[in-house]
Amino acid sequence: LASACALFAGEMSEQCALHAVQIFGGYGYSLEYPINRLLRDAKLYTIGAGTSEIRRMIIARELLDQK
C-alpha cells in the first residue's frame, strides 16, 4: 500500500508541476517564479526513492503474493 501511495503521489505531483509550467509558458522555466523549483522537486520525488517502474514491480509482487 505504501508503494502505491508513493507512486500515485509522485506521478500526480509531477503532472501538476508540468501543467503549471505549461500554464506559465516560458516564465515557468525562469528563476523568478517558484514553478521551476516545483517541477525539479516533483521530478526528484518520482525518482528519488525508486523509479516508477521499480515501484510498479513492488506493487505487482505484493498483489501476486496475496492469496
CYANA upper distance limits for C-alpha pairs under 8 A (distance plus 0.5 A):
  1 LEU  CA      5 CYS  CA      6.74
  1 LEU  CA     59 ILE  CA      8.18
  2 ALA  CA      6 ALA  CA      6.59
  3 SER  CA      7 LEU  CA      6.50
  3 SER  CA     55 ARG  CA      6.37
  3 SER  CA     56 ARG  CA      8.40
  3 SER  CA     58 ILE  CA      7.53
  3 SER  CA     59 ILE  CA      6.85
  4 ALA  CA      8 PHE  CA      6.61
  4 ALA  CA     55 ARG  CA      7.83
  4 ALA  CA     56 ARG  CA      8.27
  4 ALA  CA     59 ILE  CA      6.95
  5 CYS  CA      9 ALA  CA      6.51
  6 ALA  CA     10 GLY  CA      6.44
  7 LEU  CA     11 GLU  CA      6.63
  7 LEU  CA     46 THR  CA      7.87
  7 LEU  CA     52 SER  CA      6.74
  7 LEU  CA     55 ARG  CA      6.94
  7 LEU  CA     56 ARG  CA      8.25
  8 PHE  CA     12 MET  CA      6.49
  9 ALA  CA     13 SER  CA      6.48
 10 GLY  CA     14 GLU  CA      6.74
 10 GLY  CA     42 ALA  CA      7.20
 10 GLY  CA     43 LYS  CA      8.32
 10 GLY  CA     45 TYR  CA      6.38
 10 GLY  CA     46 THR  CA      5.24
 11 GLU  CA     15 GLN  CA      6.61
 11 GLU  CA     46 THR  CA      6.94
 12 MET  CA     16 CYS  CA      6.54
 13 SER  CA     17 ALA  CA      6.61
 13 SER  CA     42 ALA  CA      6.13
 14 GLU  CA     18 LEU  CA      6.61
 14 GLU  CA     39 LEU  CA      7.02
 14 GLU  CA     42 ALA  CA      5.35
 14 GLU  CA     43 LYS  CA      6.37
 14 GLU  CA     46 THR  CA      7.95
 15 GLN  CA     19 HIS  CA      6.73
 16 CYS  CA     20 ALA  CA      6.71
 17 ALA  CA     21 VAL  CA      6.75
 17 ALA  CA     35 ILE  CA      7.55
 17 ALA  CA     38 LEU  CA      6.71
 17 ALA  CA     39 LEU  CA      5.53
 17 ALA  CA     42 ALA  CA      7.49
 18 LEU  CA     22 GLN  CA      6.71
 18 LEU  CA     39 LEU  CA      7.06
 19 HIS  CA     23 ILE  CA      6.65
 20 ALA  CA     24 PHE  CA      6.68
 20 ALA  CA     28 GLY  CA      7.80
 20 ALA  CA     35 ILE  CA      7.34
 21 VAL  CA     25 GLY  CA      6.48
 21 VAL  CA     26 GLY  CA      8.33
 21 VAL  CA     27 TYR  CA      8.22
 21 VAL  CA     28 GLY  CA      4.97
 21 VAL  CA     29 TYR  CA      7.58
 21 VAL  CA     35 ILE  CA      6.83
 21 VAL  CA     36 ASN  CA      7.91
 21 VAL  CA     39 LEU  CA      8.24
 22 GLN  CA     28 GLY  CA      7.60
 23 ILE  CA     28 GLY  CA      8.26
 24 PHE  CA     28 GLY  CA      5.38
 25 GLY  CA     29 TYR  CA      8.33
 26 GLY  CA     30 SER  CA      7.55
 27 TYR  CA     32 GLU  CA      8.29
 27 TYR  CA     33 TYR  CA      7.57
 28 GLY  CA     33 TYR  CA      7.20
 28 GLY  CA     35 ILE  CA      6.01
 28 GLY  CA     36 ASN  CA      6.23
 29 TYR  CA     33 TYR  CA      8.43
 29 TYR  CA     35 ILE  CA      7.77
 29 TYR  CA     36 ASN  CA      5.68
 30 SER  CA     36 ASN  CA      7.08
 31 LEU  CA     36 ASN  CA      7.01
 34 PRO  CA     38 LEU  CA      6.81
 35 ILE  CA     39 LEU  CA      6.71
 36 ASN  CA     40 ARG  CA      6.96
 37 ARG  CA     41 ASP  CA      6.53
 38 LEU  CA     42 ALA  CA      6.49
 39 LEU  CA     43 LYS  CA      6.62
 40 ARG  CA     44 LEU  CA      6.62
 41 ASP  CA     45 TYR  CA      6.63
 42 ALA  CA     46 THR  CA      6.91
 43 LYS  CA     47 ILE  CA      7.06
 44 LEU  CA     48 GLY  CA      5.74
 45 TYR  CA     49 ALA  CA      7.38
 46 THR  CA     50 GLY  CA      7.79
 46 THR  CA     51 THR  CA      6.70
 46 THR  CA     52 SER  CA      7.13
 47 ILE  CA     51 THR  CA      4.99
 47 ILE  CA     52 SER  CA      7.51
 50 GLY  CA     54 ILE  CA      6.55
 50 GLY  CA     55 ARG  CA      7.10
 51 THR  CA     55 ARG  CA      6.87
 52 SER  CA     56 ARG  CA      6.60
 53 GLU  CA     57 MET  CA      6.78
 54 ILE  CA     58 ILE  CA      6.79
 55 ARG  CA     59 ILE  CA      6.68
 56 ARG  CA     60 ALA  CA      6.58
 57 MET  CA     61 ARG  CA      6.56
 58 ILE  CA     62 GLU  CA      6.68
 59 ILE  CA     63 LEU  CA      6.67
 60 ALA  CA     64 LEU  CA      6.55
 61 ARG  CA     65 ASP  CA      6.61
 62 GLU  CA     66 GLN  CA      6.95
